[in-house]
């Protein structure tokens, strides 16, 4: 069961929607300050909250999580069932925005860490054209399945990826491997790295703002 997402919009007639997913253990409030810093009044930001799950990697401790985690290494098992369940939830959020009058081509998916993994999982498989995908401090989940599952509609959708070179949670080489895997699948990716840990920097926010303004014409 998901709590009602936070919505931020300072315009009665937004021109675009950004669905932004937080990381493990956080909630939708985590990126409210970032949305405020972006200062994009004609955009509607939807900040959903992950449900509470027992996370195996954290000793079964219950916290907000988009799916269970068994490990963070390249060869770690993945919670495919949980990932796909959340994918369906995000697809529903996209459909809600479309029903509100925002065409899919004006909808951006953004996410940090676990949230970033979900937006890659969802956006690359979604069968209506999206405006863009923003994947921060994250990795590509279910990599072996992408080749046969990816949607032609979003093959050319611009992707923004950013990662801290000092990230101690999702190590930099894991992000680089995901970037290479996406390039090998023919995706157009704008890559940025910053001398930070598992976080988002001011410089990164500036680049995100530039990307958002570029993909929504």
C-alpha positions in Angstrom: 0.0 0.0 0.0 1.4 3.4 -1.0 0.8 6.7 0.8 -0.5 9.6 -1.3 2.4 11.2 -3.1 3.5 14.8 -2.4 2.6 17.2 -5.2 4.4 20.5 -5.8 3.2 22.8 -8.5 3.1 26.6 -8.4 1.1 26.9 -11.7 -2.5 26.1 -12.4 -1.6 24.8 -15.9 1.7 22.9 -15.6 3.4 22.2 -19.0 5.1 19.0 -17.7 5.2 16.5 -14.9 8.2 15.1 -13.1 7.7 11.9 -11.0 10.7 11.8 -8.6 11.5 8.7 -6.5 13.5 8.8 -3.3 16.2 6.4 -2.1 16.1 3.5 0.4 14.9 4.5 3.9 13.8 8.0 2.9 10.4 9.2 1.7 8.9 11.7 -0.7 9.9 14.7 1.5 13.6 13.9 0.8 13.7 15.8 -2.5 11.3 18.6 -1.7 14.3 21.0 -1.1 15.8 20.0 -4.4 12.5 20.7 -6.2 12.4 24.1 -4.6 16.0 24.8 -5.7 15.1 23.8 -9.3 12.5 26.6 -9.3 10.5 25.4 -12.3 7.1 27.0 -11.8 5.4 25.4 -14.8 6.2 21.8 -13.8 4.2 19.6 -11.5 6.4 17.4 -9.3 5.1 14.2 -7.9 7.1 12.8 -5.0 5.8 9.3 -4.1 6.6 7.4 -0.9 7.9 3.8 -1.0 6.0 1.3 1.2 7.6 -0.2 4.3 9.4 -3.4 3.6 11.7 -5.7 5.5 15.1 -5.2 3.8 17.3 -8.3 3.7 20.5 -6.4 3.3 19.8 -4.4 6.5 19.1 -7.5 8.6 15.4 -7.6 7.9 14.9 -4.1 9.4 11.7 -2.5 8.1 12.0 0.7 6.2 10.7 2.5 3.2 12.0 0.6 0.1 10.9 0.3 -3.5 12.0 -3.4 -3.4 14.0 -5.8 -1.3 17.8 -5.7 -1.4 20.0 -8.7 -1.1 23.3 -7.0 -1.9 24.9 -4.2 -3.9 27.5 -6.0 -5.8 27.3 -6.7 -9.6 26.6 -10.4 -9.0 24.1 -9.9 -6.1 20.6 -11.5 -6.5 17.8 -9.0 -7.3 14.2 -8.8 -6.1 12.6 -9.1 -9.5 9.1 -9.5 -8.1 9.4 -6.4 -6.0 11.1 -4.4 -8.8 8.3 -5.3 -11.2 5.6 -4.5 -8.6 7.0 -1.0 -8.2 7.3 -0.6 -11.9 3.6 -1.2 -12.2 2.9 1.4 -9.5 5.0 4.0 -11.3 3.3 3.2 -14.6 0.0 3.9 -12.9 1.4 7.3 -11.7 2.3 8.2 -15.3 -1.2 7.2 -16.4 -2.7 9.5 -13.7 -0.7 12.4 -15.1 -1.8 11.6 -18.6 -5.4 11.6 -17.4 -4.8 15.1 -15.9 -3.9 16.4 -19.3 -0.1 16.0 -19.4 0.9 14.0 -22.5 3.4 11.3 -21.8 6.0 13.1 -24.0 6.0 15.9 -21.3 6.5 13.5 -18.4 10.0 12.9 -16.9 10.9 10.1 -14.5 13.6 10.9 -11.9 15.0 8.9 -9.1 17.9 8.6 -6.7 19.6 5.3 -5.7 16.8 2.7 -5.4 14.5 5.2 -7.0 16.9 5.7 -9.9 17.0 1.9 -10.5 13.2 1.9 -10.7 13.0 4.8 -13.1 15.4 3.0 -15.4 13.4 -0.2 -15.1 10.1 1.6 -15.8 11.1 4.2 -18.3 13.0 1.9 -20.7 10.0 -0.5 -20.8 7.2 2.1 -20.9 5.2 1.8 -24.1 4.4 5.5 -24.5 7.0 8.1 -25.3 8.5 9.9 -22.3 10.3 13.2 -22.2 13.3 12.0 -20.3 14.8 9.8 -17.5 17.0 11.1 -14.7 18.9 8.4 -12.8 21.0 9.6 -9.9 23.6 7.6 -7.9 22.1 4.3 -9.1 22.5 1.3 -11.3 20.6 -0.6 -14.0 18.4 -3.4 -12.5 17.6 -6.7 -14.2 20.1 -6.0 -16.9 19.8 -9.4 -18.7 16.1 -8.8 -19.3 16.4 -5.3 -20.9 17.3 -6.4 -24.5 14.1 -8.3 -25.0 11.8 -6.1 -22.8 12.8 -2.6 -23.8 10.1 -0.4 -25.5 10.8 1.0 -28.9 8.9 4.1 -27.9 11.6 5.1 -25.4 14.7 3.9 -27.3 15.6 7.5 -28.1 14.4 9.1 -24.9 17.3 11.2 -23.4 18.7 9.8 -20.2 20.6 11.9 -17.6 22.9 9.8 -15.3 25.0 11.3 -12.5 27.1 9.6 -9.9 29.6 10.5 -7.1 33.1 9.2 -7.7 33.3 8.8 -3.9 30.0 6.9 -3.5 30.4 4.3 -0.7 27.0 2.7 -1.2 26.7 2.1 -4.9 30.3 2.1 -5.9 31.4 4.2 -9.0 32.4 1.2 -11.1 28.9 -0.3 -10.8 27.4 3.0 -12.2 30.0 3.0 -15.0 29.0 -0.6 -15.9 25.4 0.4 -16.0 26.2 3.4 -18.2 28.1 1.1 -20.6 25.3 -1.4 -20.7 22.8 1.3 -21.7 25.2 2.6 -24.3 25.5 -0.9 -25.7 21.7 -1.0 -26.0 21.9 2.2 -28.1 20.5 4.7 -25.6 21.4 8.4 -25.6 22.9 9.2 -22.2 24.2 12.5 -20.7 26.7 11.4 -18.1 28.0 13.5 -15.2 30.2 12.6 -12.3 31.0 14.6 -9.2 33.6 14.3 -6.4 30.9 13.4 -3.8 29.6 10.4 -2.0 26.1 8.9 -2.1 24.3 12.3 -2.3 23.3 15.1 -4.7 25.4 18.2 -5.0 24.5 21.8 -5.9 26.4 21.5 -9.2 24.4 18.4 -10.0 21.1 20.2 -9.3 22.2 22.9 -11.8 22.8 20.2 -14.4 19.5 18.6 -13.7 17.7 21.9 -14.2 19.5 22.4 -17.5 18.5 18.9 -18.6 14.8 19.4 -17.6 14.6 22.7 -19.6 16.2 21.0 -22.6 13.9 17.9 -22.8 10.7 19.9 -22.3 10.3 22.1 -25.4 
